[in-house]
Amino acid sequence: MGFADISIRELAEDCQLSVEKIQELCRSLGIAVRDGDTYLALEDVKRILLTVRELPAVESR
């Protein structure tokens, strides 16, 4: 499993979501995280991005 060169904090910024929201998504997807500076596996980033795309616009803010 390769690692993406992106932390939860950076992913949250790119997706215009809070760090807490990304951490919540990680927990719901069964992805273990410590904090906002945790780097993610490439496969996990893909799963998170696909989930974010499916969020209603109101919920993603």
C-alpha positions as CSV (number, residue, x, y, z in Angstrom):
1,M,0.0,0.0,0.0
2,G,1.6,3.3,-1.1
3,F,1.3,6.5,0.8
4,A,0.0,9.7,-0.6
5,D,2.1,12.7,0.2
6,I,-0.9,14.4,1.9
7,S,-1.9,14.8,5.5
8,I,-5.5,14.9,6.8
9,R,-5.0,18.7,7.4
10,E,-3.9,19.2,3.7
11,L,-6.7,17.0,2.4
12,A,-9.2,19.0,4.5
13,E,-8.0,22.2,3.0
14,D,-8.1,20.9,-0.5
15,C,-11.6,19.7,0.0
16,Q,-12.7,22.9,1.8
17,L,-13.7,20.8,4.8
18,S,-12.7,21.0,8.5
19,V,-10.0,18.6,9.8
20,E,-12.7,17.3,12.1
21,K,-14.9,16.4,9.2
22,I,-12.1,14.5,7.4
23,Q,-11.3,12.7,10.7
24,E,-15.0,11.8,11.1
25,L,-15.1,10.4,7.5
26,C,-11.9,8.4,8.3
27,R,-13.5,6.9,11.3
28,S,-16.7,6.0,9.4
29,L,-14.6,4.3,6.7
30,G,-12.5,2.4,9.3
31,I,-9.3,4.4,8.5
32,A,-7.1,4.8,11.6
33,V,-5.9,8.3,12.3
34,R,-4.0,10.0,15.1
35,D,-4.4,13.7,14.3
36,G,-4.6,16.2,11.5
37,D,-0.9,15.7,10.7
38,T,-1.4,12.0,10.0
39,Y,-0.3,11.0,6.4
40,L,-2.8,8.8,4.5
41,A,-2.4,5.8,2.3
42,L,-3.1,6.4,-1.3
43,E,-6.1,4.0,-1.3
44,D,-7.5,5.8,1.8
45,V,-7.3,9.2,0.1
46,K,-9.2,7.8,-2.9
47,R,-11.9,6.4,-0.6
48,I,-12.2,9.7,1.2
49,L,-12.4,11.7,-2.0
50,L,-15.1,9.5,-3.4
51,T,-17.1,9.8,-0.2
52,V,-16.7,13.6,-0.2
53,R,-18.0,13.8,-3.8
54,E,-21.1,12.0,-2.7
55,L,-21.8,14.4,0.3
56,P,-24.7,16.8,-0.1
57,A,-23.4,20.4,-0.6
58,V,-24.9,21.5,2.7
59,E,-23.2,18.6,4.7
60,S,-19.8,19.1,3.1
61,R,-19.4,22.7,4.4
